[in-house]
Amino acid sequence: MIIGNKIYQKEKCYNSLEWAKEKLNTAPDGSIFLADVHKYTKGRQSRIWKQYKGQLLITILLKPTNLNIISDLPLRLNQLNMSISLGILEPLKKYNVVLKWPNDFMINTKKIGGIITQIIWENNNVTGIIFGFSINVNNIFEKSDELYPIATSLKSHLNKTIDKKELLQDLLKSIDNFYKLWLNLKFDEIYKLYKNNQNYLKKEIRCHKSDKTLIEGIFYDLLENGNIVIKTKNENNKIISFNVIENLEITQK
């Protein structure tokens, strides 16, 4: 296995993405960083990710050796994001978890996890890619919690405690399989799998952009670069990048 061949673990860290970045020159490709307590965690667009006891927080450092032979690197890095998303999703499917574009993991309409990505550049070259993700495993959201209406956990959904160590091993094995697809340049296969696993595809959605504009219509298509096509009511096609999305919600099941 590449993913998890080296595991760094400690009780507390300030931020696991920064921890992984500090180990860039010495840690091997596929290194995992685990800490019981994170002083500072963030999600997409620098939003704070609240940490709860019972969550599983995992950070992966990738240092692929094939970057020098890959053409159209920005496109392929987007597809690496797809690959990691699929690797996380696969062992969660048995819990009825689905993928919400671009990389949120959902049970029904509630979120149980998400991914943040950081690409490290040096002299116009990519020297590392860091993926941090969190899964709500055994934490419980009380009704008084601000996240209660929009978030849940595997324990709440199944009404039983999940073995976090077993789930961690399943996740690492699955991510390893999908990462190897990417390393072997199976980009078209990754794209098709990612598209086929989009739970909101062909459904009516409401898209909130980071500039506070709103687009409503049908999630019509997902492009090779990860952008989506929304067909609005006046039949115009709007292409939306995950870089400008703040939230996406379904309006019709």
Sequence and secondary structure as in RCSB ss.txt:
>XXXX:A:sequence
MIIGNKIYQKEKCYNSLEWAKEKLNTAPDGSIFLADVHKYTKGRQSRIWKQYKGQLLITILLKPTNLNIISDLPL
RLNQLNMSISLGILEPLKKYNVVLKWPNDFMINTKKIGGIITQIIWENNNVTGIIFGFSINVNNIFEKSDELYPI
ATSLKSHLNKTIDKKELLQDLLKSIDNFYKLWLNLKFDEIYKLYKNNQNYLKKEIRCHKSDKTLIEGIFYDLLEN
GNIVIKTKNENNKIISFNVIENLEITQK
>XXXX:A:secstr
  TTSSEEEEEEES HHHHHHHTTTTS TTEEEEEEEES  B GGG B    TTEEEEEEEE  TTGGG SSHHH
HHHHHHHHHHHHHHHHHGGGT EEETTTEEEETTEEEEEEEEEEEEETTEEEEEEEEEEEE S    TTSTTTTT
B  HHHHHTS   HHHHHHHHHHHHHHHHHHHHTT HHHHHHHHHHTBTTTTSEEEEEETTS EEEEEEEEE TT
S EEEE TTS EEEE GGGEEEEEES  
